[in-house]
Amino acid sequence: MSYDPEQRLLLPPDLREWLPEEHLALFVSDVVEQLDLTKIIDWYERGDGRGRPPYHPLMMVKLLVYGYCTGRVSSRKIEKATYEDVAFRVLACNQHPDHDSIAEFRKQHLEELAKLFAQVLRMCEQAGLVKLGHVAIDGSKLRANASKHKAMSYERMCAKEEQLAAEVARLLQEAAATDEAEDQEYGKGRRGDELPPELARRESRLRKIREAKAALEAEAKDKAKAAAAVAQAKIEARQQREEETGKKTPGRVPQVPDVEAAKPEAKAQRNFTDPESRIMKDSATGSFEQSYNAQIAVDSEAQIIIATSLTQEANDKQQLVPMLTAVKDNLGQLPEKATADAGYFSAAAVTNEALNSVDLYVTPDSGKKTEAAELLAAAPASAEDQAVIDAMREKLKTEAGREVYKQRKLIVEPVFGQVKEARGFRRFSFRGLRKNQAEWALICLTHNLLKLFRQQTLKASGAKLNQGRKTGLSFAPKVAAYSQVLAAWIQGIVKIALELILTDLFMANVLFVSSTT
């Protein structure tokens, strides 16, 4: 493997001179060289040496990171850029990896690339861009690499299963009748195990539908099992409270669902292209798309993403505790304050013992008719939950509460705007939750890298400005110096003008003398 960014060329002598000193590509190159890529490099060193030597992993990581920073995530676009874009040519050291190699490298090492998020986050923390004073949490729907038209509801699956099963049975009977007739006419010479194309297509569709139907039924049982565990815990707590107080607890006794009888809802859907994606409503457009729910926790100091997650849940109700726990896992401590919109509110989440040290501002009320708000309205709160809701409302009505909560939009929502609008990332490149979780971490990594780049650039510009102020002249000498330059410039112009005038006079005199003689 050969890859030497310092390799000398004739014109210009250094590849890095093709770009300005403070270019993003050079910053990406320097940062990637500081990252620990041991596991990626070791993967290539374990080879047996056969075949063509691979492109250097360091170069491939630089190309991918810079591509995600600039909104070019397609392997074909990156390959094209190594020919047409100076920045990509510098990072590739004037090599041109083909799009198959780029795509295979990303696919092979996607999870290791995602783990670089933690390393870049630590760089941002060391640069003073993370303070953990105020963290805002939000989610946004990102489209899956699948069409919503390739999804089918449970109700339609049941009907289609019966229809296809009947068609397969009919075609099998027809095939058997045909075989019998041919045996009588030609004798038993055929293998008899080949399927007619029409029958093969229907059997394949029937198999896929049955697999999707079984998956939906398994999900329904898992949800019922989890709901039964929660209901049973509430019943036990209720009984213990009644034994301690000797009084009957007001309100309805929680109902424990029957796990074995649990069935999917008629409108529950499953996609055949990406079965792990879900139909979700895009709040910006109001349309329903095959999507994932992307989660971020953002620090208020410089809009650095300090925790990421990708879920299959259409709403955010269960994400508050996991996101703040991820913040602690990444940085070793919880933030002082945290804000989130009404989609994240639940009495259980805001009173969770793991978040006791965090000053939470999560409104239980939403001005919009969201799915979470509808769920909350459909299930009346218990007396304990209502007390939590009322306490949070009172907290947010105070001047200090309003001041903290109104900062939420300014902290977290612009980040999704920068990802979706500025860099154009609206759809995942892979299929499956695990792979897309890794790609989402890569997207967030490059967001933090851009923030770090801008901070370093501003710091360098400020240092140059301060240096100029320290070594520069005071106001009066500067005026005098500028005056001298202006005077010299005017003198030069006058001198040139006089020379032109004298030249014209001399030529006129010559013409006059020649005409008189």
Buried (B, 14 or more C-beta within 10 A) or exposed (E): EEBEBEEEEEEEEEBBEBBEEEBBBBBBBEBBEEBEBEEBBEBEEEEEEEEEEBBBBBBBBBBBBBBBBBBBBBBEBBBBBBEEBEBBBBBBBEBBBEBEBBBBBBEEBBEBBBBBBEBBBEBBBEBEBBBBEBBBBBBBBBBBBBBBEEBBBBBBBBEBBEEBBEBBEEBBEEBEEEEEEBEEEEEEEEEEEEBEEEBEEBBEBBEBBBEBBEBBBEBBBEBBEEBBEEBEEBBEEBEEEEEEEEEEBEEEEBEBBEBEEBEBEEEBBBBBBBBBBBBBBBEEEEEBBBBBBBBBBBBBBBBBBBBBBBBBBBBBBEBBBBBBBBBBEBBEEBBEBBBBBBBBBBBEBBBBEEBEEBBBBBBBEBEEEBBBBEEBEEEEBBEBBEEBBEBBEEBBEEEEBEEBBEBBEEBBBBBBEBBBEEBEBBBBBBBBBEBBBBBBBBBBBBBBBBBBBBBBBEEEEEEEEEEEEEEEEEEEEEEEEEEEEEEEEEEEEEEEEEEEEEEEEEEEEEEEEEEEE
